[in-house]
């Protein structure tokens, strides 16, 4: 059995015709459970993930543009975890 909470958001904003910014955020928690090979213990796997990105773009002219990006990613998994006895 798998339980998963997943949320994602994006924001865009244009300051002027030549200057804009956008960002995304991802939040994901999940729990996966299954019995062991002897069907005695319920084992689980816990996963957490966070991701964020932001980008700023500026157009200086018809042949010159600048894009600045920053990103963050964190993933954590705990396995195997005993879910029940």
Secondary structure, 3 states (H helix, E strand, C coil): CEEEEEEEEEEEEEEECCEEEEEEEEEEEEEEEEECCCCCCEEEEEEEEEEEEEEEEEEEECCEEEEEEEEEEEEEEEEEEEEEC
